[in-house]
Amino acid sequence: MSSTSTPVKRACDSCHRRKVRCIGEGTNPCKNCISAGLTCTYNAIPQKKGPKGSRAKVLSELRETQRQSQIGLGYPHDLGYDGRPLSSTFARTPALLPPGLVESCVEFFFENLYPSQPILHRQRIRDIIMAMEHSVEAYCMVVALCAYVMIQSNMSVPPNVVLHGETNQISSISQGVMLLEESVRVRRGYDYVENPSILNIITSFFFCGSYFCLDRDNSAWFYLREATTHAQLLGMHDEETYKTGDLIECSRRRRLYWVLFVAERTYALHKHRSVSLHATINLPAVEDDPSERIEISGFIQLIDLYKPFDDTFIGLWNKVHSNCNPSWLAQLQGQLSEALPAYLESTETQAVDLRITQHWLRTMVWQLCVSHGFVSSMATDNAMTFKYPIEISRDLLSMTRQFSQQAMEVHGVGLIEKLFDIACCLTDVIACIPFSPTTFPLEPQDYLSRLITHLSTLRSGQTRYLPLLLSKITDVLPNLSLP
């Protein structure tokens, strides 16, 4: 009489590796693998039991191992992050991103935006473009880059490039919006939140910049927070994490952290938000690439402008704290005034960013002084007098005269908003305080008139910020006759 043997229930490879109970119920994949987004296999040879270790760490290792092996196999573009078929909701739009457009956007980025945002590498971006066919991560990042360039800088599309069957009669910004929506939609098709990566952080940063230029402040802040959170999850705030990896990879990660550091503080001052990143790692090294010495030197100067705006300042700015030291603010004003040399060894677009940011930050500090009652007509320190915004406007306008329209426009709405803040501050000062005609080379209203001219000639300034400024002038200076 023969006996029927019961098959031994065996855990799948992933559940065995993670030391969790395999919930297969006769199905493949098992429920655990479906939930964790892992491929369910039974290839491993059973081993003796050993120490359990961290399940979370093991899960991350499993996902990365499977992702790398699937990229190596070259999954077609209709497969998701881990090789599973994407829902048609997240499938890519065919022919949306012709090679000619990608090439133009990449070149524009390196020629114009790279000095202030040196987070990509020319050769490695080529590798990422080549990987777009089998990597959703790569696809979303490249599409987001093109959207960002077209929305922020209004890059002209080459006449021989046809985008998704459209003629080039639609604007660059409209085309950029199409690309932005594509990248956001496709990225929702895989679990990028649970799997932070440098490519995902860069993609979120490009989303933030694009939405900011589209006046979608909540979306912009959301994606900036997403980028900074993923940066922290990857340990980018810890200097120890830069001691492994090749030089190029480490240098770009370090620069990306500082770009997010600057972006977060800019947004905090514009919109009264909080900050989460701090100056906890070393600055980028000029020696990493001698061919980029000028660009990186200018980038370090930009970081140095923002470094003093720490939790203390932001807390005071957001009215979270109230104990403010006037001598500390006076010292900060002096530091900002002397932060940049008379002659900048930088590219023109970088010089525009540095000079206007410097004077905008001086304005922000002065406004904090006003809110705490430190500004007085009798103050011996100019930075604590009511005429200080006129000095800032004078210094700013003497610099902007040497800049080309193109060098200013590539910075998009972010630069225009800084000019707008300075003009609003100047308007309030003119309305409140009488000045002697001999105090300045020009009348304060002449400086205001020149700021109005900048807003009226810069793209996006005329449509969005100029009407706001003119409305403010009408309200507080109804009898002002501008030249």
Secondary structure as the mmCIF struct_conf table of DSSP 4:
data_model
#
loop_
_struct_conf.conf_type_id
_struct_conf.id
_struct_conf.beg_label_comp_id
_struct_conf.beg_label_asym_id
_struct_conf.beg_label_seq_id
_struct_conf.end_label_comp_id
_struct_conf.end_label_asym_id
_struct_conf.end_label_seq_id
HELX_LH_PP_P HELX_LH_PP_P1 SER A 2 LYS A 9
HELX_RH_AL_P HELX_RH_AL_P1 ASP A 13 ARG A 18
TURN_TY1_P TURN_TY1_P1 LYS A 19 LYS A 19
TURN_TY1_P TURN_TY1_P2 GLU A 25 GLY A 26
BEND BEND1 ASN A 28 PRO A 29
HELX_RH_AL_P HELX_RH_AL_P2 LYS A 31 ALA A 36
TURN_TY1_P TURN_TY1_P3 GLY A 37 GLY A 37
BEND BEND2 ALA A 44 ALA A 44
HELX_LH_PP_P HELX_LH_PP_P2 ILE A 45 PRO A 46
HELX_RH_AL_P HELX_RH_AL_P3 ARG A 55 LEU A 73
TURN_TY1_P TURN_TY1_P4 GLY A 74 GLY A 74
TURN_TY1_P TURN_TY1_P5 HIS A 77 ASP A 78
STRN STRN1 LEU A 79 LEU A 79
TURN_TY1_P TURN_TY1_P6 TYR A 81 ASP A 82
BEND BEND3 GLY A 83 GLY A 83
HELX_LH_PP_P HELX_LH_PP_P3 ARG A 84 ARG A 84
STRN STRN2 PRO A 85 PRO A 85
HELX_LH_PP_P HELX_LH_PP_P4 LEU A 86 SER A 87
HELX_RH_3T_P HELX_RH_3T_P1 SER A 88 PHE A 90
HELX_LH_PP_P HELX_LH_PP_P5 ALA A 91 THR A 93
TURN_TY1_P TURN_TY1_P7 PRO A 94 ALA A 95
BEND BEND4 LEU A 96 LEU A 97
HELX_RH_AL_P HELX_RH_AL_P4 PRO A 99 PHE A 108
HELX_RH_PI_P HELX_RH_PI_P1 PHE A 109 LEU A 113
TURN_TY1_P TURN_TY1_P8 TYR A 114 SER A 116
HELX_RH_AL_P HELX_RH_AL_P5 ARG A 122 MET A 130
HELX_RH_3T_P HELX_RH_3T_P2 ALA A 131 GLU A 133
TURN_TY1_P TURN_TY1_P9 HIS A 134 HIS A 134
HELX_RH_AL_P HELX_RH_AL_P6 VAL A 136 SER A 153
HELX_LH_PP_P HELX_LH_PP_P6 MET A 155 PRO A 158
TURN_TY1_P TURN_TY1_P10 PRO A 159 ASN A 160
STRN STRN3 LEU A 163 LEU A 163
TURN_TY1_P TURN_TY1_P11 HIS A 164 GLY A 165
STRN STRN4 GLU A 166 GLU A 166
TURN_TY1_P TURN_TY1_P12 ASN A 168 GLN A 169
BEND BEND5 ILE A 170 ILE A 170
HELX_RH_AL_P HELX_RH_AL_P7 SER A 172 ARG A 187
TURN_TY1_P TURN_TY1_P13 ARG A 188 GLY A 189
BEND BEND6 TYR A 190 TYR A 190
TURN_TY1_P TURN_TY1_P14 TYR A 192 GLU A 194
BEND BEND7 ASN A 195 ASN A 195
HELX_RH_AL_P HELX_RH_AL_P8 ILE A 198 CYS A 213
TURN_TY1_P TURN_TY1_P15 LEU A 214 ASP A 215
HELX_RH_AL_P HELX_RH_AL_P9 ASP A 217 LEU A 233
TURN_TY1_P TURN_TY1_P16 LEU A 234 HIS A 237
BEND BEND8 ASP A 238 ASP A 238
HELX_RH_3T_P HELX_RH_3T_P3 GLU A 239 TYR A 242
BEND BEND9 LYS A 243 GLY A 245
HELX_RH_AL_P HELX_RH_AL_P10 LEU A 247 LYS A 271
TURN_TY1_P TURN_TY1_P17 HIS A 272 HIS A 272
BEND BEND10 ALA A 279 ALA A 279
BEND BEND11 ILE A 281 ILE A 281
HELX_LH_PP_P HELX_LH_PP_P7 ASN A 282 ALA A 285
HELX_RH_3T_P HELX_RH_3T_P4 VAL A 286 ASP A 288
HELX_RH_3T_P HELX_RH_3T_P5 PRO A 290 GLU A 292
HELX_RH_AL_P HELX_RH_AL_P11 ARG A 293 TYR A 306
TURN_TY1_P TURN_TY1_P18 LYS A 307 PRO A 308
HELX_RH_AL_P HELX_RH_AL_P12 ASP A 311 TRP A 317
TURN_TY1_P TURN_TY1_P19 ASN A 318 LYS A 319
BEND BEND12 VAL A 320 VAL A 320
HELX_RH_AL_P HELX_RH_AL_P13 PRO A 326 SER A 337
TURN_TY1_P TURN_TY1_P20 GLU A 338 GLU A 338
BEND BEND13 ALA A 339 LEU A 340
BEND BEND14 ALA A 342 TYR A 343
BEND BEND15 SER A 346 SER A 346
HELX_RH_AL_P HELX_RH_AL_P14 GLU A 348 SER A 371
TURN_TY1_P TURN_TY1_P21 HIS A 372 GLY A 373
TURN_TY1_P TURN_TY1_P22 SER A 377 MET A 378
BEND BEND16 THR A 380 ASP A 381
HELX_RH_3T_P HELX_RH_3T_P6 ASN A 382 MET A 384
BEND BEND17 THR A 385 THR A 385
TURN_TY1_P TURN_TY1_P23 PHE A 386 LYS A 387
HELX_RH_AL_P HELX_RH_AL_P15 TYR A 388 THR A 400
TURN_TY1_P TURN_TY1_P24 ARG A 401 GLN A 402
BEND BEND18 PHE A 403 PHE A 403
HELX_RH_AL_P HELX_RH_AL_P16 GLN A 405 GLU A 409
TURN_TY1_P TURN_TY1_P25 VAL A 410 HIS A 411
HELX_RH_AL_P HELX_RH_AL_P17 GLY A 412 CYS A 432
TURN_TY1_P TURN_TY1_P26 PRO A 437 THR A 438
BEND BEND19 THR A 439 LEU A 442
HELX_RH_AL_P HELX_RH_AL_P18 PRO A 444 THR A 457
BEND BEND20 LEU A 458 LEU A 458
TURN_TY1_P TURN_TY1_P27 ARG A 459 SER A 460
HELX_RH_PI_P HELX_RH_PI_P2 GLY A 461 TYR A 465
HELX_RH_AL_P HELX_RH_AL_P19 LEU A 466 VAL A 476
TURN_TY1_P TURN_TY1_P28 PRO A 478 ASN A 479
#
